[in-house]
């Protein structure tokens, strides 16, 4: 009898959540000023699939019902390289490594059958200055992620399907997918287990698979697993791989993978902060070991430090990680400090840029121009993976950063103007309702178009008054990083 009541409570919860999300969409879409009324997404535009939230779309399992979830139970089981002088990027490095000392993993045989194009050929054949005039941006998205929902477990989590479905419907409503400069890819393969095992330990992968197969539950550290989360996490990593392959093999300008769950907090043997498998790390190893690229740079501008990614490559000089995030002294994940610069052969190939609370567009633009782009240029990677978090947006109330749509637009512009290497963007955080709008802003700047999102009079006079002090604090942090990495 208690079991039946519990089931009814869950069903009611799903219903209530769906209704409250409708309200939120209408409230929030009214609070952003848009150029064109067609930009606004209203509740009626968002198809809701209350009864299919937990059903499988992976084609591998039978439909999962609320009854199945209860019968399976939810036990709480815890279980720079400088090309000029061949020296490390870091000032006064404890260990110096010459480029000849760096060994790269052995290239595997490509089994997908896609003909490979070497990096050298790509550079010869591409004129990056005119690239955006002729090339499209590839967008990666499918609906499989919807079954990774905490609602299936009777819980609420900010990391929910609506993060992506709202973004998709916003972009669709704005006819992005009919625009000849964009191409949407909804069919892509899950990452193979061997792709995941290049980054994560086999015992950890076994644990995630087995925990999901037993019905899943809340793991801790904000991370949950539904019965289908294992396959969905593989699909997210597969989306990242697809995004990069389109740029490398099919000559797209760049690509944006709208994927979840996010990945940048996941370490080689640990889940963390909504993340199970580290999508960017899996992609980096794939590019090295399958596509034959040597040096990969992972640039992370999520509000939170990309600590999982940092840990995975901390002693690896072939993958440089650059993370710009809110000062982690009193903020999740409480690691990712300026003095964490790598170890051993990887010393000097990890950069953390701490941004003070309240940092916004000006502070981030300064960091990109004065530190991030010089670091990328000096490392001279063969590919850049951008971990694109939208949770530094001012509407993400708990994060106390103040990036606006214009800030993300400017980040895209800096990348467009400065990068002469292939790159892709992978979605990480962003738990408000504006991922679609911010995506639209950054994609527009990558194409050299004007910003479609017009926000004005966002901040109060008081907020604008204290911004000078925040700017000065950010300036000091940026100067510290420049000194540490000998950037003039
Ligand atoms: Zn985040």
Boltz pocket constraint, residues with backbone or C-beta under 6 A from the ligand:
constraints:
  - pocket:
      binder: B
      contacts: [[A, 302], [A, 303], [A, 304], [A, 389], [A, 391], [A, 428], [A, 429], [A, 430]]
      max_distance: 6.0
